[in-house]
Amino acid sequence: MWKLRAVSNYEEGYYAGVRFPDVPGVIAFGRDCSSATELGIRSAAFALGRLIDQRRDLPLAIHGGGNIRLVEIPPRFAAKLVLRRAMAEKGWTTEILAKELKVSVLEAGSILDLDGPDSTGLIRKAFAKMRRTVELCATGRSASAPSPAY
């Protein structure tokens, strides 16, 4: 499970705001804390993808406290982020992934796309081709957390 720290602010009759102190620039608003958090997690996942592409350290929250709570990155995002990170570490491009999986470059791109379809089977296959393992839960939707630094 990959978790991030989230700070929520809500006053009755106003919009709720959520920020993620470990992910620079991610702030989301919604009608209530739940909708703001859902939008914020999605934005945080995309921001983490950019950090991976830039080969920067990834935040990994270890505790909450006060008005800080821990929220989970949805497993479908986490699995794709972990794969993108593993590819960056190995020096693989989308073209190399496509060749190894024997799929089109377009399909390989959709595996990595956070908005793309759930690709659990191909993600498992990609890790196997890299001679790496990833822990996916029995439903095929959860990914293990990456370490916080390259």
N, C-alpha and C positions, 0 to 999 in steps of 0.2 A: 504494500500500500504506500502510495506517495502522498504526503500531506504538506500543506502550506499553512502558514499563519494568516489568519484573516481578522481584521478589525472592523466591526460593524457599528454604524451610528444610525439610530432611528428615533424619530419623535412622532408621536401620534398625529396623524393628519398631514404628514410630510413624506417625502420620498426617503427611502433608506439608502445608505451608502456603505460600500464595503471596499476596503483597500487591503492590499497584500504587501506588507512591509518588506518581504524578502524578494519580491519581483518588482523592479523599478517601473513606475509609470502605470501600474494596473490599478485602476479605480473603477468601480461600477455602481450604478444606481438602479433602483427598482421600486416598485410599489410597497414592498416589504423586504425584510432581511433575506427571506428565502429566494425571492426573484433576483435581488441584487447579488446574492452569493452565487447563484447559478450563472448569471451573466459574467460575474467576476472570474469564476473558475475557468470558463471558456476563454476569456481574455488572457488569463494567466497561462493557460496551456499554449496559446499562440505565442506569448512572450517567451515562454520557456523554449519553444521551438526556435525562435530567433537566437536565443542564447546558445543553443546547441549548434546552430549554423555558424555562429561566430566563435565556436570552440571556447566559450567562457564557462566558468564554474556555475553549477546549478545549485539553487537553494534547496535545503532539506530541513524543514522545521522539526524540532525535536520536542518542543513543549509549548503550551499556551499559557494562560494565566491572565487574571484581570479581565479586561474586555477583549482579550485576544483568544480566539478559538482556533483549533486545527480543523481544516477542511480537506477532504480527499479529492485528488485529481481523479476524474472518472476513469475507470480502467481502460476504456477504448482509447482515450487520449494518452494515458500513461504507457500503454503497450507501444503505440506509435512513436512516442517521444524516446522511450528506451531504445527502440530499434534505430531511430535516427542518430542517437548518440553513439551506439555501437558501430554504425556505419562510419560516422565521422572519425572514431578512434581507429578504425581499420583502413580508412582512406577510400572507402567505397563510394561510388557515385550511383545515381539512379540507374544509369546504363549498366553498370556492373551488377547491381541487384537484379535488373531485368534478365541479364544473361544467365546469372546463377540460378534464378527461379524458372527460367525458360518461359518468360511472359513478355509481353510488349513493354516498352518503356512507359507508355501511358498507364498501363495497369500497375507497374512498379511504382509510378508516381502516386497513384491513388492509394496504394498501401500506406504510403508515408503521409498523405494528406489528412490533416486532422478533421476535415469536413468529409473525407472519403468514407466509403463503406467499411463496416467491421470486417477486417481481414485476418482474423485470428489464425486460420490455417496457414496462410502465406507468411505471416509474421513468425510462426513457429518454424516453418521451412527455412526462412531467411536466417534465423538464428542458428539452425542446424548447419546451413551452408557456411556460416562464419565460425563454426565449431564453438559456439557459445550456447549457453542455456538461458532461458527466461522462465520464470515461474508464472504460469497462467492457471487460474483457479479452474475447478471442474466445469464451470459454466463457459469457460473459454473467454472470460471478459476481464480478468484482473492481471495486472503485470506487477512484477517486483519493482521496488524503488531503486533508482540508480544511486550510485554514490555521489556525494555532493561536488566532487572536483574531478577534473580530467587527470 
